[in-house]
């Protein structure tokens, strides 16, 4: 089975019943992880979680099949969550599929979130035509879509919020639904809201649980790095430490901006020069369509002039490698992130 971002919600209930292997891919890692969480919520008994990395499966492709057909220590149900880069899990999935997929040897549910992979990747091609598997690809959402998702999260948490506040939360989270969900959860706890006892939230409540101003969030550092404003980097990194900003959360915000730049670059089209006039016209159209927040127009224009084509591809590769390094070395995350961002800023400044 295959699903798109648009029809995943309709296909998910049927897939949760029929499929044993789920492959979530595309440039929107947050959307892929949300989809995995949705499938888990639809499983009748997800049971114990076993977490594996793509690197582990690449080293030992047999392990996935062994784990999927094993039982837990107490005989309870289980599921396997794999976080991979690209096609790291391809050989492991091939081994899994080579065994019995039904009957007494039926594997437990296997959910793979593959950063950097697409529905055209080798792993996706193994699964797309099977009735016992699901491949779903997700693209970065726009501000309007994330704001709508924030309002849905708020409704489920017992919060009543307006459209302006939903957009503010979406922007503060860098259009990352995982970070937005965390903000909604904090807001619900602060207001003691629940589905049985709903509360209304306003900007003052959001100010109380978050940074003092929007400038105290990720945006200033994201723009300084990607625009190549080297003189601002040291101060922004110092502010990151003082405020205790999460290094992975900050990197996710930069990854989201890189994905946004990739989408804008694609809209320019190969036949356009991509000069100042082209970029300015594109961004004005995107602002008018509410796909780009008007306050971001100037920064996006400057960044789009620096990050296009092969240079943008190298930026994405750099961010993927940096993300992997942060997850593998959590104690040194701040140092690794600071070094990586300084390198990116130097490249942007030289463009």
KANORGI-V782919 format. One line per field, one symbol per residue. ss: DSSP state (H for helix, E for strand, C for the rest). phi: phi as a letter, one per 20 degrees, with the letter a starting at -180 (. if undefined). psi: psi as a letter, one per 40 degrees, with the letter a starting at -180 (. if undefined). A space follows every 10 residues. Layout:
ss->???
phi->???
psi->???
//
This chain:
ss->CEECCCCHHH HHHHHHHHCC EEEEECCCHH HHHHHHHHHH HHCCCCCEEE EEEHHHHHHC CHHHHHHHCC CCCCCCCEEE EEEEECCCCH HHHHHHHHCC CCHHHCCCEE EEEEECCCCC CHHHHHHCCC CCEEEEECCC CCHHHHHHHH HHHHHHHCEE CCHHHHHHHH HHCCCCHHHH HHHHHHHHHH HCCECCECEE CCHHHHHHHC CCCHHHCCHH HHHHHHHCCH HHHHHHHHHH HHHCCCHHHH HHHHHHHHHH HHHHHHHHCC CCCCCHHHHH HHHHHHHHCC CCCHHHHHHH HHHHHHCCHH HHHHHHHHHH HHHHHHHHCH HHHHHHHHHH HHHHHHHHHH C
phi->.ccdgfdggf eggfffeeed cccdbofeff ffffffffff feffbfmfed dcdffffffc ffffffffde dfgdmefbbd dddcdlegeg fffffgffef dbnfegffgd ddddfnecfd ffffffdgee fdbcdcdcdg fegfffffff ffffgfendd ceffffffff ffemmeffff ffffffffff elebgecfce dcffffffed ffbffeeegf fgffffemef fefgfffffg ffemffgfff ffffffffff ffffffffnf edfmegfgff ffffffffem ecfffegfff fffffedblf ffffffffff fffffffecf fdgfffffff fffffffffe f
psi->iiiiddeddd ddddddddid hhhhaiegdd dddddddddd dehdgdaihh hiiddddddg ddddddddei iideeiiiih hhhihbfded dddddddeih eiadehiihh hhhgheiiee idddddddei efihhhihih iidddddddd ddddddefhh iidddddddd ddeffhdddd dddddddddd efiiddgiih iaddddddea idideeaddd dddddeefgd dedddddddd ddefhhdddd dddddddddd ddddddddid eidfaddddd ddddddddef ehhddedddd ddddddgibd dddddddddd ddddddddgd dedddddddd ddddddddde .
//
